[in-house]
């Protein structure tokens, strides 16, 4: 799996197995962790294994996306041609439909209400009972209580100054999620990896969802955390009203999972800034002003996602506006994403947590930079510089959380 993926290789593979597509323009798409994308012509893309050592993710998409796509109100990348390993390359590859737009880690949501309704409608359509042969979650999908080891590791690894006294409130959100009853309904389809690099934006609103490699049947709370991770401030109440299927326990689990994923994002950014393993600092943008109703995903929005579920102890729509929970707005954010690499939220080091043990994110002294090689990921992650820019806002969040409790 270590061979370099080049335009020449992709062209040769397409010509060998799908010669009718071989003369279409081919352009590399920046980003991606487990798989690399090459746009093929106007309407197609080639998705080829990069870091994924197993073909399971692509095989899962081949099996289920043609079935799910017609049921969903937003475009998704539908497999239309299959590429097999060959003498030229041992990698599995698939030709999929191209989803137009820009990943949210490079774009902004400016039409908040429209984007909120679009996400709610998408997840409402996706979260239907899955068939008996639907895939189970591999390293995600468990009840938050089974991920407590991962949460504790991330919380303790984040610089204390990054969260300040808000750390207590974040832990309280997590403990509430752990105490929440488990999902009692039938297993439903769950995307499993909703973060800013896996949703597409056009005209200021959500326009598509990509990367279904972690698709599984289980608890919808794993997707509903996106209400805090993807949408602009003030959107969660409208989102859950539109989704209309989440009971109190599901919202509590979703809030905790949003906190878990946000901690991981902040930690990725810190380590990327220091050149430590498990970090990335590519794609940092400093030229994106924050205007009312816009959303630029970065460390600040990750911390905001921590704060919003913390303050919403009364649950969305129960009399506390998201907009009043942020404290003062920031002058700018850095565009980034939840890492698109493999993640496990279970207890680090446990037998059920192969991924987390392999790709542990650690906090180390910056003097170790020379001896620590960062992961060569092309996913976007936040920088600790941007984290520092929002420390005042974090302190305000903590004060608001304390006064709301």
VMD Tcl script that draws the C-alpha trace (Angstrom):
set ca {
  {0.00 0.00 0.00}
  {3.03 2.28 0.13}
  {3.32 2.98 -3.63}
  {2.87 6.59 -4.64}
  {-0.47 7.56 -6.14}
  {0.13 9.70 -9.22}
  {-1.96 10.99 -12.09}
  {-0.11 8.58 -14.36}
  {-1.08 5.63 -12.15}
  {-4.74 6.66 -11.99}
  {-4.85 7.21 -15.75}
  {-3.31 3.78 -16.39}
  {-5.74 2.05 -14.03}
  {-8.76 3.70 -15.64}
  {-7.50 2.94 -19.15}
  {-6.86 -0.69 -18.23}
  {-10.24 -1.41 -16.64}
  {-12.60 1.30 -17.93}
  {-11.13 2.50 -21.23}
  {-14.24 4.50 -22.14}
  {-13.36 6.89 -19.28}
  {-9.63 7.08 -19.92}
  {-9.59 10.33 -21.88}
  {-11.59 12.39 -19.38}
  {-9.71 15.21 -17.63}
  {-8.09 14.06 -14.37}
  {-7.41 16.42 -11.45}
  {-6.19 15.51 -7.96}
  {-8.50 16.55 -5.12}
  {-6.61 17.76 -2.06}
  {-7.65 16.17 1.23}
  {-8.70 12.78 2.46}
  {-7.07 10.34 4.83}
  {-7.98 6.74 4.15}
  {-8.64 7.33 0.46}
  {-7.40 9.80 -2.12}
  {-9.73 11.44 -4.64}
  {-9.13 12.35 -8.27}
  {-11.83 14.21 -10.16}
  {-12.56 12.50 -13.46}
  {-14.24 14.70 -16.02}
  {-17.11 16.86 -14.79}
  {-19.38 14.35 -13.11}
  {-17.14 11.57 -11.74}
  {-14.26 10.97 -9.34}
  {-11.83 8.13 -8.65}
  {-11.56 7.12 -5.01}
  {-8.45 5.01 -4.30}
  {-7.01 3.55 -1.12}
  {-4.29 5.62 0.52}
  {-3.97 5.02 4.28}
  {-6.72 2.42 4.47}
  {-5.02 -0.96 4.63}
  {-8.31 -2.76 4.21}
  {-10.77 -2.44 1.31}
  {-13.70 -2.74 3.70}
  {-14.69 0.94 3.59}
  {-14.95 1.06 -0.18}
  {-16.66 -2.31 -0.36}
  {-19.21 -1.06 2.15}
  {-19.89 2.02 0.05}
  {-20.24 -0.09 -3.09}
  {-22.75 -2.33 -1.37}
  {-24.98 0.22 0.32}
  {-24.75 3.68 -1.28}
  {-26.63 2.73 -4.47}
  {-29.45 1.59 -2.17}
  {-29.38 4.62 0.16}
  {-28.74 7.45 -2.31}
  {-32.27 7.59 -3.79}
  {-33.68 7.95 -0.26}
  {-31.56 10.96 0.69}
  {-32.37 14.64 0.01}
  {-28.72 15.68 -0.51}
  {-26.27 14.36 -3.12}
  {-23.86 11.62 -2.06}
  {-21.02 9.97 -4.03}
  {-22.63 6.92 -5.63}
  {-20.30 4.15 -6.89}
  {-20.81 3.63 -10.63}
  {-17.71 1.65 -11.67}
  {-15.50 -0.76 -9.73}
  {-11.73 -0.90 -9.96}
  {-9.93 -4.07 -8.93}
  {-6.34 -4.51 -7.72}
  {-4.05 -5.38 -10.60}
  {-0.41 -5.85 -11.52}
  {-0.15 -2.07 -11.81}
  {-1.44 -1.44 -8.29}
  {-2.61 -3.57 -5.37}
  {-5.02 -0.84 -4.27}
  {-8.80 -1.02 -4.52}
  {-10.45 1.90 -6.29}
  {-13.94 3.00 -7.23}
  {-15.42 5.49 -9.68}
  {-18.12 7.53 -7.94}
  {-20.37 10.42 -8.85}
  {-18.89 13.84 -8.10}
  {-20.65 15.94 -5.44}
  {-20.32 19.62 -6.43}
  {-19.38 22.20 -3.84}
  {-16.61 22.95 -1.37}
  {-15.89 20.97 1.82}
  {-17.03 22.83 4.93}
  {-13.48 22.86 6.24}
  {-12.71 25.32 3.42}
  {-16.03 27.13 3.16}
  {-18.59 28.90 5.31}
  {-22.24 28.40 6.08}
  {-23.92 31.77 5.66}
  {-27.52 30.56 5.25}
  {-27.85 29.10 8.71}
  {-31.56 28.28 8.67}
  {-31.37 26.60 5.28}
  {-28.31 24.55 6.27}
  {-29.94 23.54 9.54}
  {-33.09 22.37 7.79}
  {-31.02 20.55 5.17}
  {-29.00 18.65 7.78}
  {-32.12 17.76 9.78}
  {-33.90 16.51 6.66}
  {-30.86 14.51 5.56}
  {-30.45 12.74 8.90}
  {-34.18 12.18 9.24}
  {-34.14 10.41 5.87}
  {-30.97 8.45 6.66}
  {-31.95 7.38 10.18}
  {-34.42 4.68 9.22}
  {-34.35 1.09 10.40}
  {-31.48 -0.76 8.77}
  {-31.80 -4.30 7.39}
  {-30.50 -7.26 9.34}
  {-27.38 -7.55 7.18}
  {-26.36 -3.90 7.61}
  {-22.80 -3.43 8.93}
  {-22.20 -2.97 12.62}
  {-20.01 -0.20 14.03}
  {-16.34 -1.16 14.24}
  {-14.65 1.60 16.26}
  {-17.67 3.86 16.84}
  {-21.33 3.48 17.67}
  {-20.98 2.44 21.29}
  {-22.75 4.09 24.22}
  {-20.67 7.00 25.59}
  {-19.95 5.05 28.76}
  {-17.82 2.69 26.67}
  {-15.77 5.64 25.40}
  {-14.95 7.12 28.79}
  {-11.30 6.10 28.57}
  {-10.94 7.97 25.28}
  {-12.75 11.04 26.63}
  {-10.55 11.17 29.73}
  {-7.41 10.77 27.64}
  {-8.39 13.61 25.30}
  {-9.49 15.93 28.13}
  {-6.28 15.38 30.07}
  {-4.13 15.77 26.94}
  {-5.54 19.14 25.90}
  {-3.59 22.07 27.31}
  {-5.37 23.23 30.49}
  {-5.20 26.82 29.25}
  {-7.19 25.88 26.16}
  {-10.30 25.11 28.20}
  {-9.68 26.87 31.49}
  {-12.47 26.44 34.01}
  {-14.75 25.25 31.21}
  {-13.14 21.82 31.56}
  {-15.36 21.14 34.57}
  {-18.46 21.92 32.54}
  {-17.28 19.77 29.64}
  {-16.77 16.86 32.01}
  {-20.27 17.42 33.38}
  {-21.70 17.18 29.86}
  {-19.83 13.92 29.36}
  {-21.00 12.47 32.65}
  {-24.57 13.36 31.73}
  {-24.15 11.52 28.42}
  {-22.69 8.50 30.20}
  {-25.68 8.45 32.56}
  {-28.21 8.74 29.73}
  {-30.20 5.61 28.82}
  {-29.00 3.63 25.83}
  {-30.71 3.72 22.44}
  {-33.88 1.65 22.74}
  {-35.03 1.72 19.13}
  {-34.04 -0.57 16.28}
  {-30.61 -0.03 14.72}
  {-30.86 2.78 12.16}
  {-28.49 3.78 9.38}
  {-25.74 6.07 10.75}
  {-23.17 7.91 8.62}
  {-20.70 7.60 11.49}
  {-18.16 10.24 10.49}
  {-19.89 13.60 10.11}
  {-17.28 16.32 10.37}
  {-16.52 19.42 8.30}
  {-14.40 17.66 5.68}
  {-17.23 15.21 4.99}
  {-19.98 17.70 4.17}
  {-20.07 19.91 1.09}
  {-21.20 23.54 0.95}
  {-22.51 25.56 -1.99}
  {-24.26 28.94 -2.00}
  {-23.77 29.24 1.75}
  {-25.60 26.07 2.72}
  {-25.12 22.32 2.91}
  {-25.12 20.78 -0.55}
  {-23.90 17.20 -0.08}
  {-22.47 14.56 2.24}
  {-19.46 12.39 1.39}
  {-17.31 9.55 2.79}
  {-19.63 6.81 3.98}
  {-16.80 4.42 4.81}
  {-17.84 4.30 8.47}
  {-21.51 3.68 7.71}
  {-23.12 1.39 10.29}
  {-26.43 0.46 11.89}
  {-26.92 1.65 15.44}
  {-27.49 4.70 17.65}
  {-28.35 7.91 15.74}
  {-26.74 10.03 18.47}
  {-23.39 9.52 16.73}
  {-24.69 11.58 13.80}
  {-26.79 14.02 15.84}
  {-23.62 15.40 17.44}
  {-23.29 17.25 14.12}
  {-25.91 19.73 15.37}
  {-23.10 21.27 17.42}
  {-20.11 20.36 15.25}
  {-21.28 21.58 11.85}
  {-23.95 24.24 12.22}
  {-23.63 27.94 13.12}
  {-24.47 29.24 16.57}
  {-28.13 29.32 17.42}
  {-29.03 26.36 15.21}
  {-29.42 23.34 17.48}
  {-32.98 24.05 18.63}
  {-34.18 24.48 15.06}
  {-32.26 21.37 14.04}
  {-33.87 19.11 16.65}
  {-37.30 20.56 15.93}
  {-36.85 19.67 12.27}
  {-35.36 16.26 12.99}
  {-38.22 15.60 15.45}
  {-37.18 12.07 16.41}
  {-34.64 12.65 19.16}
  {-35.80 11.99 22.70}
  {-34.13 13.47 25.77}
  {-31.72 10.56 26.23}
  {-30.59 10.68 22.60}
  {-29.88 14.40 22.80}
  {-27.87 13.87 25.99}
  {-25.75 11.18 24.30}
  {-25.30 13.37 21.22}
  {-24.12 16.32 23.33}
  {-21.52 14.17 25.04}
  {-20.30 12.80 21.72}
  {-20.02 16.34 20.35}
  {-17.80 17.18 23.33}
  {-15.68 14.08 22.75}
  {-15.12 14.87 19.08}
  {-14.43 18.53 19.80}
  {-11.73 17.66 22.31}
  {-10.12 15.45 19.71}
  {-10.20 18.30 17.19}
  {-8.60 20.77 19.59}
  {-5.91 18.24 20.47}
  {-5.18 17.56 16.80}
  {-4.65 21.28 16.27}
  {-2.37 21.68 19.26}
  {-0.20 18.76 18.20}
  {-0.13 19.95 14.60}
  {1.15 23.35 15.69}
  {3.92 21.68 17.68}
  {4.82 19.09 15.08}
  {3.82 16.19 17.33}
  {2.33 12.83 16.31}
  {-1.38 12.80 15.65}
  {-1.52 16.45 14.60}
  {-2.01 18.45 11.44}
  {-1.61 22.11 10.66}
  {-2.30 22.12 6.93}
  {-4.98 24.28 5.44}
  {-5.06 26.88 8.21}
  {-6.88 29.99 7.00}
  {-6.48 33.37 8.61}
  {-8.41 35.39 6.03}
  {-11.97 34.38 6.85}
  {-13.91 37.02 8.79}
  {-16.78 35.85 10.96}
  {-20.04 37.58 10.14}
  {-23.40 37.01 11.84}
  {-24.88 33.69 10.79}
  {-21.69 32.37 9.24}
  {-19.82 29.24 10.25}
  {-16.12 28.67 9.73}
  {-14.97 25.44 11.27}
  {-11.91 25.67 13.44}
  {-10.65 25.25 16.99}
  {-12.94 28.00 18.21}
  {-16.00 26.29 16.79}
  {-14.76 23.05 18.32}
  {-14.63 24.75 21.68}
  {-18.00 26.34 20.96}
  {-19.36 22.87 20.33}
  {-18.09 21.98 23.77}
  {-19.77 25.01 25.28}
  {-23.12 24.75 23.56}
  {-24.01 21.31 24.87}
  {-22.61 22.33 28.25}
  {-24.89 25.33 28.57}
  {-27.86 23.54 27.03}
  {-28.50 21.58 30.19}
  {-32.12 22.53 29.60}
  {-31.96 20.84 26.16}
  {-32.51 22.58 22.82}
  {-35.64 24.70 22.68}
  {-36.03 24.84 26.45}
  {-35.60 28.57 26.82}
  {-31.86 29.11 26.37}
  {-30.74 30.50 23.02}
  {-27.49 29.18 21.59}
  {-26.57 32.72 20.63}
  {-26.48 33.81 24.28}
  {-24.15 31.00 25.28}
  {-21.11 31.96 23.26}
  {-20.00 35.12 24.99}
  {-18.43 37.71 22.72}
  {-18.01 36.76 19.03}
  {-14.53 36.31 17.69}
  {-13.04 38.47 14.95}
  {-11.90 35.47 12.92}
  {-11.64 31.70 12.82}
  {-9.30 29.24 11.18}
  {-10.89 26.84 8.71}
  {-10.24 23.24 9.66}
  {-12.00 19.98 10.16}
  {-12.46 17.05 12.33}
  {-9.65 14.78 11.21}
  {-10.71 12.51 8.40}
  {-8.31 9.79 9.48}
  {-9.34 6.66 11.35}
  {-10.56 7.34 14.87}
  {-11.70 5.23 17.77}
  {-13.46 6.68 20.77}
  {-13.25 3.61 22.99}
  {-10.96 3.18 25.97}
  {-7.39 3.70 24.71}
  {-5.39 0.51 24.82}
  {-8.39 -1.79 25.15}
  {-8.82 -4.77 22.85}
  {-11.75 -3.03 21.19}
  {-9.70 0.04 20.37}
  {-7.19 -1.03 17.72}
  {-7.29 2.35 15.98}
  {-6.85 4.49 19.07}
  {-3.89 2.38 20.20}
  {-2.36 2.75 16.72}
  {-2.98 6.48 16.34}
  {-2.85 7.77 19.91}
  {-2.91 11.53 20.19}
  {-0.60 12.64 22.97}
  {0.44 15.88 24.60}
  {4.20 16.14 24.87}
  {6.64 18.96 25.55}
  {7.33 21.00 22.44}
  {11.03 20.26 22.89}
  {10.29 16.77 21.57}
  {9.37 18.17 18.17}
  {12.59 17.04 16.53}
  {12.10 13.43 17.58}
  {8.39 13.27 16.77}
  {7.24 12.92 13.17}
  {3.69 14.18 12.63}
  {1.25 12.11 10.65}
  {1.36 13.08 6.99}
  {-2.36 13.69 6.77}
  {-3.90 15.99 4.20}
  {-6.95 16.51 6.37}
  {-7.51 19.98 7.81}
  {-6.99 20.60 11.48}
  {-6.88 23.61 13.72}
  {-3.82 25.47 14.99}
  {-3.01 26.33 18.56}
  {-2.51 29.92 17.40}
  {-6.20 30.14 16.63}
  {-6.97 28.38 19.90}
  {-5.07 31.09 21.76}
  {-7.07 33.76 19.92}
  {-10.28 32.47 21.47}
  {-9.20 31.98 25.08}
  {-11.16 35.04 26.17}
  {-14.25 33.63 24.55}
  {-13.74 30.30 26.30}
  {-13.62 32.03 29.67}
  {-16.87 33.78 28.80}
  {-18.40 30.45 27.80}
  {-17.44 29.00 31.15}
  {-18.99 31.93 33.00}
  {-22.21 31.58 31.02}
  {-22.24 27.84 31.70}
  {-21.86 28.39 35.41}
  {-24.66 30.96 35.52}
  {-26.97 28.66 33.54}
  {-26.49 25.67 35.79}
}
mol new
graphics top color blue
foreach p $ca { graphics top sphere $p radius 0.5 }
foreach p [lrange $ca 0 end-1] q [lrange $ca 1 end] { graphics top cylinder $p $q radius 0.2 }
display resetview
